[in-house]
Amino acid sequence: MSKLIVLQGFPYSGMKIVSSAWKNNPRIVDKKRVVVSRKELCKTLFGSYYTLKLQEKKILTKTMTFLVKTFIGKGFEVMIEDHNLSEKEMDKWTIMAMKFGVKLEITKMPFNPLQKALIENEDMKLYTAQSIIKLYRKYGPKQQGKNKNSE
């Protein structure tokens, strides 16, 4: 039975390491496996990851969805390497798995603190600092306010 594995995490949380290990596992030789990486697809189609215009983002999303559907339809196990932090994104993959009758696995990556992601980005330069901050503000852990004992 095919399956759809969705990696969910913040920048620099180790998704690339996990997807590479999964795809290249030497103990799994009988199965057809493919990783659909938003970042790699973006670089291939547009040459950059974080300077996309709205129309390019739409093309990227449609292309990624098309590829996942195509691979699942051909019996592949598919791993999606993307942040997948929004409910809308997760709903899309859940509905797709149900529609194709494949098992859905969601792998939540360890949380990578904002400061660490910004420092790692200084070396890698995959994102703009603003895009990382925006992602963390929107989907990161919410601040709980003051500690009761500190009053």
C-alpha positions in Angstrom: 0.0 0.0 0.0 1.3 3.5 -0.9 1.6 6.1 1.7 1.9 9.8 2.0 4.4 11.2 4.6 4.2 14.8 5.4 7.1 16.5 7.2 6.0 19.4 9.3 8.5 21.9 10.8 10.2 25.2 10.9 13.3 26.2 8.9 16.4 24.3 9.8 14.6 21.6 11.8 16.2 18.8 9.9 13.7 18.0 7.2 16.3 17.6 4.5 18.3 15.1 6.6 15.1 13.1 7.4 13.9 13.0 3.8 17.3 12.0 2.4 17.7 9.2 4.9 14.2 8.0 4.1 14.6 8.0 0.4 18.1 6.5 0.4 17.5 3.8 3.0 19.6 0.9 1.8 17.3 -1.6 3.6 14.3 -0.6 1.4 14.9 -1.8 -2.1 11.5 -3.1 -3.2 9.5 0.1 -2.8 9.2 3.1 -5.1 9.9 6.2 -3.0 10.1 9.8 -3.9 10.5 13.1 -2.0 8.6 16.1 -3.2 10.5 19.1 -1.8 9.0 22.6 -2.1 12.4 24.2 -1.8 14.1 22.0 -4.4 11.2 22.4 -6.8 11.2 26.1 -6.3 15.0 26.3 -7.1 14.5 24.2 -10.2 11.6 26.2 -11.5 12.5 29.7 -10.5 16.2 29.7 -9.4 15.4 31.0 -6.0 13.4 30.1 -2.9 12.4 33.3 -1.3 11.9 35.9 -4.0 8.8 34.5 -5.5 5.9 36.6 -6.9 2.4 35.6 -6.0 1.8 34.0 -9.5 5.0 31.9 -9.1 3.9 30.8 -5.6 0.6 29.6 -7.2 2.4 27.7 -9.9 4.7 26.1 -7.4 1.8 25.0 -5.2 -0.1 23.6 -8.2 3.0 21.8 -9.5 3.8 20.3 -6.1 0.2 19.1 -5.7 0.2 17.6 -9.3 3.5 15.7 -8.6 2.2 14.3 -5.3 -1.0 13.1 -7.0 0.8 11.6 -9.9 3.3 9.7 -7.8 0.6 8.4 -5.4 -1.4 7.3 -8.4 1.5 5.3 -9.7 2.0 3.5 -6.4 4.9 5.5 -4.9 5.4 6.2 -1.3 5.7 10.0 -1.2 7.3 12.2 1.4 6.5 15.9 1.3 9.3 18.1 2.4 7.9 21.5 3.2 6.9 23.5 6.3 3.2 22.4 6.2 2.4 24.5 9.2 -1.0 25.8 8.1 -4.2 23.9 8.7 -5.2 24.5 5.1 -2.0 22.8 3.9 -2.5 19.9 6.2 -6.2 19.5 5.2 -5.1 19.4 1.6 -2.8 16.5 2.2 -5.2 14.7 4.5 -8.0 14.9 1.9 -5.6 13.7 -0.9 -4.6 10.7 1.2 -8.2 9.8 1.8 -9.2 10.3 -1.8 -6.4 8.0 -3.0 -6.9 5.5 -0.1 -3.3 5.8 1.1 -2.0 5.8 4.6 -1.1 9.3 5.9 1.8 9.8 8.3 2.6 13.2 9.7 6.1 13.7 11.1 6.5 16.7 13.3 10.1 17.9 13.3 11.7 19.1 16.5 11.1 22.8 17.1 14.0 24.9 16.1 14.1 28.2 18.1 13.9 31.4 16.0 17.3 32.7 17.1 19.0 29.5 16.0 17.1 29.5 12.7 18.3 33.1 12.0 21.9 32.2 12.9 21.8 29.0 10.6 20.3 31.1 7.9 23.3 33.5 8.0 25.4 30.6 6.6 22.9 29.0 4.3 21.0 32.1 3.0 18.0 30.1 2.0 15.4 32.5 3.3 15.2 36.2 4.1 15.3 37.0 7.8 11.9 38.7 7.5 10.3 35.5 6.0 11.6 33.4 8.9 10.4 35.9 11.5 7.0 36.1 9.8 6.7 32.2 9.8 7.6 32.0 13.5 5.2 34.8 14.4 2.3 33.1 12.5 2.9 29.5 13.5 5.4 29.4 16.4 4.6 28.8 20.0 2.5 31.6 21.4 4.0 33.5 24.3 2.1 32.7 27.5 2.5 36.1 29.1 3.7 36.6 32.6 4.5 33.7 34.9 2.0 33.6 37.8 4.9 33.4 40.3 6.6 36.5 38.9 3.9 38.9 40.1 
